[in-house]
């Protein structure tokens, strides 16, 4: 729990979860421990209802924090951008909203207007105040979303394709991003190192792509938390290709559970008509028997998969080859750009250089001829633009 800012003094296991969470025997045990260890917080790896949290606080005289509250605290510590901070705050407020009515009822019942973080607000306006703050944050995030969509539109107009890296926390997403791009984003074994999207241009033959490192998945997240990070996760749903990274050094059961949950989340996000590549990472750390079992499972469910070690740079050529194949067929083409295009001539020429692999550019009195290899789908759109600007184009053959 160091990631959340807490030093763990003792770990206790709850065998039977009841309406009060703790049995009388367990209460007595913990009461003595708390007194001996002099601690102020009790952390629970499960979701607490307001009544359960109130009962624990009353009986043990400590502040109880459940799994969601701990995750939110970790999120806030790792939020690197204003957008990430806003999203974490929105998730926190949405969580408060799900429990607000019961908290207010308990606070009124016990005449404790300061109970459970109400601060200086009167109990009567607690619920409305949360809603007001949520609306304010959503407005700010909406403006950020609009800017993101504008940037995506501009990228598409310039012929860029977007590849998103997704997966569970600690699966090696950012290590893969670093290896493919040559950049050195922060990585670590602690969860939630990536809480906002990171971008880099990645050149793959004729394809000029945007590679995106996205926020890591977490098991059993409630819908309100997923919704709070919608502006970040939107990058995944708008991608042309998704790399879903899984950690095959884990036990086969954990791998299969995370694969199913991660795949279902991608479907929820609208990634249903895009190619999804399962990137089985950390093969250098996987046990042979486990890896064979995982391979059989993935072969039955995923048409696009590859087995790599991002850290050791193993089999990355296989991954890149698969990405190129899924991005689509390429063609060698020739564009004739007349000087009569005016200022559009130079703009279009420079844009073309960024869109594919240029073989030759020849200038004449009337304009320029450029031979280039690029994705066939991109060529179809560019040919229409060229014709509209009084130029012309033709296909010379298939790309390599």
C-alpha positions in Angstrom: 0.0 0.0 0.0 3.0 2.2 -0.2 1.7 3.3 -3.6 -1.3 4.9 -1.8 1.0 6.6 0.8 0.5 4.1 3.7 2.9 2.0 5.6 1.4 -1.5 6.3 1.9 -2.6 9.9 -0.3 -5.7 9.8 -2.3 -7.9 7.3 -5.4 -9.7 8.6 -7.6 -12.1 6.6 -11.4 -12.0 6.8 -12.8 -15.5 6.2 -16.5 -14.8 6.3 -17.8 -11.4 5.0 -20.9 -10.4 6.9 -23.2 -7.4 6.9 -20.8 -5.8 9.5 -17.7 -7.2 7.8 -16.0 -8.1 11.1 -17.1 -10.7 13.7 -17.0 -9.8 17.3 -13.9 -12.0 17.8 -12.1 -10.3 14.9 -13.1 -6.9 16.3 -11.5 -7.7 19.6 -8.4 -8.9 17.9 -8.0 -5.8 15.7 -8.9 -3.5 18.6 -5.9 -4.8 20.5 -3.6 -4.7 17.4 -4.6 -1.1 16.6 -3.8 0.0 20.2 -0.4 -1.8 20.1 0.6 -0.6 16.6 -0.8 2.9 17.1 -2.4 3.1 13.6 -5.0 5.5 12.3 -6.4 3.7 9.2 -7.8 0.3 8.3 -7.6 -0.7 4.6 -9.9 -3.3 3.1 -9.4 -5.1 -0.2 -13.2 -5.1 -0.9 -16.0 -2.6 -1.3 -17.5 -1.2 1.9 -21.1 0.0 2.2 -21.5 3.2 4.2 -23.1 1.3 7.0 -20.2 -1.1 7.2 -17.6 1.7 7.1 -19.5 3.5 9.8 -19.6 0.4 12.0 -15.8 -0.1 11.6 -15.1 3.5 12.3 -17.3 3.5 15.4 -16.0 0.2 16.8 -12.3 0.5 16.0 -11.8 4.3 16.2 -9.9 4.3 12.9 -10.6 5.6 9.4 -11.7 2.7 7.1 -10.8 2.8 3.4 -12.1 0.3 1.0 -10.6 -1.0 -2.3 -12.0 1.8 -4.5 -10.9 4.5 -2.1 -7.4 3.1 -2.1 -7.3 2.9 -5.9 -8.4 6.5 -6.1 -5.6 7.6 -3.7 -3.1 5.8 -5.8 -4.5 7.3 -9.0 -4.2 10.8 -7.5 -0.6 10.3 -6.5 0.3 9.1 -10.1 -1.8 11.7 -12.0 0.7 13.6 -14.1 -1.5 16.0 -16.0 -4.4 18.3 -15.3 -6.7 16.0 -17.3 -5.7 13.0 -15.2 -6.2 14.9 -12.0 -9.7 16.0 -13.1 -10.6 12.4 -14.1 -9.5 11.1 -10.7 -11.5 13.8 -8.9 -14.5 13.0 -11.0 -14.2 9.3 -10.2 -13.9 10.2 -6.5 -17.0 12.4 -6.6 -19.0 9.8 -8.5 -18.0 7.3 -5.8 -19.2 9.7 -3.1 -22.4 10.1 -5.0 -23.2 6.4 -5.0 -23.0 6.4 -1.2 -24.1 10.0 -0.4 -27.7 9.3 0.6 -26.8 6.5 3.0 -24.0 8.6 4.5 -26.3 11.5 5.0 -28.9 9.2 6.7 -26.2 7.8 9.1 -24.8 11.3 9.8 -28.3 12.6 10.7 -29.1 9.5 12.7 -26.0 9.9 14.8 -26.0 13.7 14.8 -22.5 13.8 13.3 -22.5 16.4 10.6 -18.7 16.0 10.1 -18.9 12.2 9.6 -17.2 10.7 6.6 -15.5 13.7 5.1 -18.4 16.1 4.9 -16.1 18.9 5.9 -17.6 22.3 6.3 -20.7 21.5 4.3 -24.1 21.1 6.1 -25.4 17.5 5.8 -28.5 18.9 4.0 -26.6 20.2 1.0 -24.0 17.4 0.8 -25.6 15.5 -2.1 -26.3 18.7 -4.1 -22.7 20.0 -3.5 -21.3 16.8 -5.0 -23.5 17.1 -8.0 -22.4 20.7 -8.5 -18.7 19.8 -8.4 -19.2 16.9 -10.8 -20.9 19.2 -13.3 -18.0 21.7 -13.1 -15.4 19.0 -13.6 -17.4 17.5 -16.5 -17.4 20.8 -18.2 -13.6 21.1 -18.0 -13.2 17.6 -19.3 -15.6 18.2 -22.1 -13.4 21.0 -23.4 -10.3 18.7 -23.2 -12.3 16.0 -25.1 -13.1 18.5 -27.8 -9.5 19.4 -28.3 -8.6 15.7 -28.4 -11.2 15.1 -31.1 -9.8 18.0 -33.1 -6.3 16.6 -32.9 -7.5 13.2 -34.0 -9.3 14.7 -37.0 -6.1 16.6 -38.0 -4.1 13.4 -37.7 -6.4 11.5 -40.0 -6.4 14.3 -42.6 -2.6 14.0 -42.7 -2.8 10.3 -43.2 -1.8 9.1 -39.7 -3.1 5.9 -38.3 -3.4 5.4 -34.6 -2.3 2.3 -32.6 -3.2 2.1 -28.9 -1.4 0.0 -26.3 -3.8 -1.3 -23.7 -3.7 -4.0 -21.0 -3.7 -4.5 -17.2 -1.4 -2.6 -14.9 2.1 -4.0 -14.7 1.7 -6.0 -17.9 4.6 -4.1 -19.6 2.6 -1.6 -21.7 4.9 1.3 -21.2 8.0 -0.8 -21.6 6.6 -1.9 -25.0 5.9 1.8 -25.8 9.4 2.7 -24.9 11.0 -0.1 -26.9 9.0 0.6 -30.1 9.5 4.4 -30.0 13.0 4.7 -28.4 11.5 7.0 -25.8 11.9 6.5 -22.0 8.6 7.1 -20.3 8.4 6.2 -16.6 7.9 2.5 -16.0 7.7 0.5 -12.8 6.3 -2.5 -11.1 3.9 -0.5 -9.0 0.5 -0.2 -10.5 -1.0 2.8 -12.3 2.3 4.3 -13.6 0.4 5.4 -16.7 -2.7 7.5 -15.8 -2.8 9.6 -19.0 -2.2 8.9 -22.6 1.3 9.3 -24.0 1.9 9.7 -27.8 4.8 9.2 -30.1 5.1 9.0 -33.9 6.1 5.6 -35.0 7.3 5.0 -38.6 6.6 1.5 -39.9 7.7 1.4 -43.5 5.1 3.4 -45.5 2.9 3.8 -42.5 3.3 6.9 -40.3 1.4 6.1 -37.1 0.6 7.6 -33.7 1.4 5.1 -31.0 -0.6 5.7 -27.8 0.2 4.3 -24.3 -3.1 4.3 -22.4 -4.2 3.9 -18.8 -3.9 0.4 -17.4 -6.9 -1.8 -16.8 -7.9 -2.9 -13.2 -10.0 -5.8 -12.2 -13.6 -5.3 -11.0 -13.7 -1.6 -11.6 -17.3 -0.2 -11.2 -18.9 1.5 -14.3 -18.7 5.0 -12.7 -14.9 4.8 -12.6 -14.6 3.7 -16.2 -16.9 6.5 -17.2 -14.7 9.0 -15.3 -11.8 8.1 -17.5 -13.8 8.2 -20.7 -11.9 11.1 -22.3 -8.6 9.1 -22.0 -10.1 5.7 -23.0 -11.7 7.4 -26.1 -8.2 7.2 -27.7 -8.6 3.4 -27.7 -12.0 3.4 -29.3 -10.9 5.7 -32.1 -7.7 3.7 -32.9 -7.2 1.9 -36.1 -5.4 -1.0 -34.3 -5.2 -2.1 -30.6 -2.3 -3.9 -28.9 -3.7 -5.7 -25.9 -0.7 -6.5 -23.6 -1.0 -9.4 -21.2 1.6 -10.7 -18.7 2.2 -14.3 -19.4 4.6 -14.7 -16.5 1.5 -14.9 -14.3 -0.4 -18.1 -13.6 -2.5 -19.4 -16.5 -5.7 -18.8 -14.5 -4.9 -15.1 -13.9 -3.9 -14.7 -17.5 -7.2 -16.1 -18.8 -9.3 -14.1 -16.4 -7.5 -10.9 -17.3 -7.8 -11.6 -21.0 -11.6 -12.1 -20.8 -12.1 -9.1 -18.6 -9.8 -6.9 -20.8 -11.5 -8.1 -24.0 -14.9 -7.4 -22.6 -13.8 -3.9 -21.6 -12.6 -3.2 -25.1 -16.0 -4.2 -26.4 -17.7 -1.9 -23.9 -15.5 0.9 -25.2 -16.7 0.3 -28.8 -13.6 -1.5 -30.1 -15.5 -4.1 -31.9 -14.7 -3.6 -35.6 -10.9 -2.9 -35.1 -8.1 -5.4 -35.2 -7.0 -6.4 -31.7 -3.5 -7.9 -31.4 -2.9 -9.9 -28.2 0.7 -9.2 -27.2 1.8 -11.9 -24.8 4.6 -10.2 -22.9 7.3 -11.3 -20.5 8.0 -14.7 -22.2 11.5 -14.5 -20.7 9.9 -14.8 -17.2 7.2 -17.4 -18.0 7.5 -21.0 -17.0 7.5 -23.3 -20.0 4.5 -25.4 -18.9 2.4 -22.3 -18.1 3.3 -20.7 -21.4 2.2 -23.7 -23.4 -1.1 -23.7 -21.6 -1.6 -20.0 -22.2 -0.7 -20.4 -25.9 -3.4 -23.1 -26.3 -5.9 -20.8 -24.7 -5.0 -17.8 -26.8 -4.8 -19.8 -30.1 -8.5 -20.8 -29.6 -9.7 -17.3 -29.0 -7.5 -14.8 -30.7 -6.7 -14.7 -34.4 -4.0 -12.1 -34.0 -1.4 -12.8 -31.3 2.4 -12.7 -30.8 4.7 -13.7 -28.0 7.4 -11.2 -26.9 9.6 -9.8 -24.2 9.5 -6.0 -24.5 12.2 -5.7 -21.9 14.6 -8.1 -23.6 13.6 -7.0 -27.2 12.6 -10.6 -28.1 10.3 -11.3 -31.1 9.5 -7.6 -31.7 10.1 -8.1 -35.4 7.2 -10.6 -35.4 5.0 -8.0 -33.7 5.9 -5.3 -36.2 5.3 -7.6 -39.1 1.9 -8.4 -37.8 1.1 -4.7 -37.3 2.1 -3.9 -40.9 -0.1 -6.7 -42.2 -3.1 -5.6 -40.2 -2.7 -1.9 -41.2 -3.5 -2.9 -44.7 -2.2 -3.4 -48.3 0.3 -0.9 -49.7 0.7 0.4 -53.2 3.4 2.2 -55.2 1.8 5.3 -56.8 2.7 8.4 -58.7 1.3 11.8 -58.1 1.5 14.7 -60.5 1.2 18.0 -58.7 0.8 21.2 -60.9 2.1 24.6 -59.7 -1.4 25.9 -60.5 -2.5 24.4 -57.2 -1.0 27.6 -55.7 -0.2 27.5 -52.0 -1.7 24.0 -51.8 1.1 22.7 -53.9 3.8 23.0 -51.2 1.4 22.0 -48.4 0.3 18.9 -50.2 3.9 18.0 -51.2 5.1 18.2 -47.6 2.1 16.2 -46.4 2.8 13.5 -48.9 6.4 13.2 -47.6 5.0 12.4 -44.1 2.4 9.9 -45.4 4.6 7.2 -46.9 8.0 6.1 -48.2 9.1 8.5 -50.9 11.1 6.9 -53.8 11.6 10.0 -56.0 10.6 13.6 -56.5 11.1 15.2 -59.9 10.4 18.8 -60.7 9.5 20.3 -64.1 8.3 23.6 -65.5 4.7 22.6 -64.8 5.0 21.1 -61.3 6.4 18.0 -59.6 6.0 14.3 -59.9 6.4 12.2 -56.7 6.6 8.4 -56.5 5.7 7.0 -53.1 4.6 3.8 -51.4 1.6 4.2 -49.0 -1.5 2.4 -47.7 -4.0 1.7 -50.4 -6.9 3.1 -48.4 -5.0 6.3 -47.9 -4.2 6.5 -51.6 -8.0 6.4 -52.5 -8.6 9.5 -50.4 -5.6 11.4 -51.7 -6.4 10.6 -55.3 -9.7 12.3 -54.9 -8.1 15.4 -53.4 -5.5 15.5 -56.2 -8.1 15.4 -58.9 -10.1 18.2 -57.2 -6.9 20.3 -57.3 -6.4 19.6 -61.0 -3.6 17.1 -60.5 -3.6 13.4 -61.3 -2.3 10.1 -60.0 -1.9 6.5 -60.9 -0.9 3.2 -59.3 2.4 1.8 -60.4 2.1 -1.5 -58.6 1.8 -3.2 -55.2 3.9 -2.1 -52.3 6.6 -4.3 -50.8 
